[in-house]
Amino acid sequence: MNNELIVDIKNLTIQFETIDGILEVIGDINIQIREGEIVGVVGETGCGKSVTAKLLLGILPSPPARIKRGEIFFLGQDLFRIDAAKRELLKQKIAYIAQDPMMSVNPVFTIGTLMVDMIIWRESHQKFTTYLWKRRNRNLVKKAMDYSASLLDKVNIPNPRSLLRKYSIELSGGMRQRVLLAMALIGHPRLLIADEPTTALDATIQKRILSLLEERVREENLSGMYITHNLGVARIICQRTNVMYAGYIVENGPTGELLDNPYHPYTQGLIGSIPRITGERFSGIDGQIPDYLKPPTGCRFHPRCPKKMDGCEREVPEFVEVTSGRFVACRLYQL
């Protein structure tokens, strides 16, 4: 793994301006992704995982979203301090795999039509008149079709040329997810963002997709951000993991170490919530994620925390290194 920093999110705070008031949905987070590694972002539904990904992709609606402070560097460039043309070029180096493959692949067109359109649109630098001219050029369409077949072959789809003539409704969930992965590889991206891509798949297909994703990251020299609430999946695929709660990262470290020996009470609660096939009783976490309009003062987890102590409700805990490579934001480790 190269040491080059592909993504560097620094002290990022995002607010949503609504009719009811201002919601601080991301609070002072830091995330780094280096070349060749997959970094996980885990937490309950509604904790801010997908908001972070959408900001990187440039698809977070503004308004209502507003960056209060912080920086996002991608390939060494500050995404919010460069001109729009450069930003669009950089964004083409970021690929995305959505959660639901059925909702992400247009059922009206064949897989070949969709992939050829994506390839030619990128080669047209998103200029519609250029796209129309190229789309009518038979040689360019044939070249794009050959490229599409080669991408489908990379994700282990048998007889890819036959699949190019099919519609998404004719494919299984696992096959559709492979098609999305092939589409994500168009244009040789540097960063792949996967947002719960195996949620709707059964366990055996899920494992194949995860192995395929790891293989593509390794073979294509990609970096990855993997968003999930499934800690078992994070253990399989992520080298490092960020645990997110109510918009804040509360713990970060190598995935195996973090899951085997969690420091933060929230991480401990997440792991304790996993049902055991042995029949062991699982504990869970009382309560729910707070209202972002009126979040608790101090540590946002303190209303649900079984280890709450004096001062937790008054002071936001600092993010400190407890042991080598292990970071946590909790007063338990700051006294």
N, C-alpha and C positions, 0 to 999 in steps of 0.2 A: 504493500500500500504506500503510495506517494504521500508526502507530507503537505502537498499543496492545499491551501484552504480554498474550497469551492464556494461555500456559503458561510458568511459571518454576520449573524444578527446580533446587534449590540444595543442593550438597554432599550428595547422596543416597547412602547406603550401605544395601544390603539384604543380609541374611543368611538362609540357610536352615538351620534346626535339624533335623538328621537323626540317625539312630541311630549313624552312624559319626562324627559330629562336626558342627561348624559350617562351612558353606560361605559365603564372602563372594562372592556372585555379581554384585553391583553395588558399585563402589567410588568414592565421592566424585565423582559425576558432576554436571555442570551442563548443562542444556539450556534454551534460550529459544525460544519460537515467537511471532512477532508476527502481528497480524491480516493476513490476506490472503496469507501466505507458506506455502510447503510446505518443511518441514525434513526432511532425510533422516537416517536412522540406518543406517549400513552396517557390515558386518563378516562374519566367518565364522560359520557355524552354531554356536550354543552360546556366543556372546560376550555375551549378555545383552540383545539388542535387544527381543525379545518380552516379557521380564520387565518392562522399563521400561514398555511399552505396557499390559500387564495391570495394573500398579500404578495407572496413570492411570485405567483403566477400572473399577478397584475389584473386579477378579475374580481377583487374586492370592491364593491360599489362605493364610490366616493362622490357626494354624500350617500348614505349617512356616515360611513367610516371616515375616520380622520386620524392621522398619525400625530400624536401629541409630542412624542420625542423618540429619539433612537435612530439607528442607521441599519440598512441592509446592504451588505456587500456581496456581489455575485461575480466570481472570476476577477476579483480585485476592484470592481467598479461599484460605486455607490448608486444603487438603482434610482434613488430619488434626487440625485444631484447631477445627473447627466441629461442631455437633451432627449427629447421624445424618440427621435430616429434611432439613436444608439440604444436606448432602452428597449425598443421593439426588436432590434437585432439580438440583444442579449436574451430576451424572453424566448426567442426561438431555440435557445439552447436548454430550455427547461421543458421536460415532458411530464405528462400527467396521466395517471391511470385512476379512473373514477371507481366509486364503490359498487355501482350497479351496472354491469355490462349490458343488460337488456335496455336500460334507459339511456345508455351512452352511445349506442350504435343505431343509427337511423334505419328503421325497418323497411323504408320505402325503396332504398337503393341496394344494389348488390355490394358485397364487400369490396370487389374490385373497383367499382365506381367510387366508393367512398375513399379508398386508399389513393387512387389515381388523382382524385380531386385535391386531396391533402398535399400530395407530392407536387403537383403543378402549381397549386396556390402558393406554396412555400418558394418554389423556384421563380414565381412571378413577383416576389417581394411584396405580396399582398396588394398588388395593383390589378384592379378588376379588368381593365382593357387588355393588359398583357396576359392575364389568365385566360380570357376568352380566346385570344389568338392562339395561345399554346394548346388549349384544350381541343382545338379543331385540327391540330397538327397530328396526323396519324403516327408519324415516327416518334414524336415525343410521348404520345399516349402509350405506344408499344413499349418504349423504354421505361415509362413509369409502371406499366403492368409487370414487366420483368423484375423491376426493383421491388414491387409489392410481393411478388411470388418469392423472391429471395428472403424478404423479411419474415414472411410466414414460415418459410423453411427454417429460419433461425429459431423460431419458437416451437419447433417440433410438430408442426401441423403436416400430417401426411397428405400427399397429392395437393399441394397448395394452389396449383392452377385451376383445379376443379372447384376448390373452395371459393376462389375469387368470383365465380359465377353464382354463388349462393347468397341468400338473404339471411340476416341475423336470426330471424325466426326459425330458420332451418337448423340452427346450431345449438348445441348443448351449452349450459352455463360455463363450463370449463373451457370449451372451444371459443366462446365469445370473449372470455377473459384473455385468452391467448391472442386473439385478434387485436384487442385493445393494447396489449403489450407490443405487438408488431407495429401498430400505428404509432405508439409512443417512440419507437426507435427511428422513425422517419426524420431525416435531417441530422443524424448523429448528435443527439443531445449530450450535455455534460452532467445534467442533474435530472433524476427521475423521482417524481413525487407520486407515491402510491397511497391513496386514501381508502383504507379498509377494502382492498381489492378482492379479498377472499371471503367476505362476510356471507355471501349468499351461496357459497359452495359447500359441498359435503367434505368430510375430513380427508378422504383419499385424494380427491381432486385438489383440495386446498394445499396439500403437501406437494403435489406435482407443480402447482403454480408457484409456490414459494421457492422450490428448487430451481425452477426455470428462471425466476426473477433473479436469484443469486447468481446463476450461471451467466445471464445477460449482463449483469452489473460487472462481473469479473471479465468477461470476454470483450465487452464494448468499452471497458475502462470508464464506467459511469460512477457517479455517486448517487446516493439515494436518501430520501426522507420517507420513512414508513410510518403512517399514522394508523393507530389501532387502539382498541380497548382490550384486545386479547393478549395477555401477558405471555401466554405460551407461544404465540406467533412471534412476539418480540424476541423471545429467547432464541428462537430458531434463526431469525434472519438479521437481527440488528447487532452490530458490534458495540454500540453505545446507545443508551436510552435516556430520554428526558421524561420525567413524570410531571404531568401538568395538573394543577387543580385551580379551578375558578380563575383562569387567565394567568396564573403564575406558575413558573417551574419550581417545584419544591425539592426535587432531587435529580441528580445526574450522575452517571458513571457507567463503567463497562457493564453490559447487560447481565451477564452471568453473576457477577459479584453483587449487583444491585438486587437481583431477584432472590439470590441465596441468602443475602444478609441486608435487608432493607433498613435504612436508618429512619426515614421520616414516618411518623405515625400514619399518614395517609397511604404511603406505599405499603406499609405493613397491613393496613386495612384492605387495600386492593387485593393483595396476595391472600389474605385471610378469607376473602369473599369467593375464592375459586372453589367450586364443589369438587370433592375428592371421590374417585371411583372406589376407594377403600371403604366408603361409608362414613369417614370421619366427619364430625360436625364442622361446618364452616361458619364463620362469625359475621362477616359483612360489616358495613359502616352505617351507623344510625344517621338519620337526617338526609338532606339533599343539598345539591350545589346552591349557593346563596343567590339571591336576587341581585343582578348586576346594577340595578338602579339604586339599591340601598345595600351595598355589600357591608359585611361586618368590618369594624375597625381592626387595626393590627393584623395579625395573621388571619387570613380568610378561612382557614380550616378550624380555628379554635372552637366555634360552636359545636362541632362534631367530634372534636379530638378527645380521646380517652386519657391523654397525658397532658391536658391543658394545665398550665401553671400561671402564677401571678405575672402579669405583664404581657401575656400572649394577646389579650384583647386590646392592648394599647400600642404596641410597637410592631412594625413590619419586620420580620426576621431577616437578617443579612444572609446572602448566599455564600457560604464558606466551605473551604476544602477541609474535610474531616480527616480523611486518609488520602494517600496518593491517588489522584484521579477520581475521587469520590466527593461530590459536592452536595450540600443539603442546606435548606433554609428552614431552620427550626431552632427555637431558644434552648432546646435540650442540649444542643451542641455549642452553645455560645456563652455558657456560664463558667 
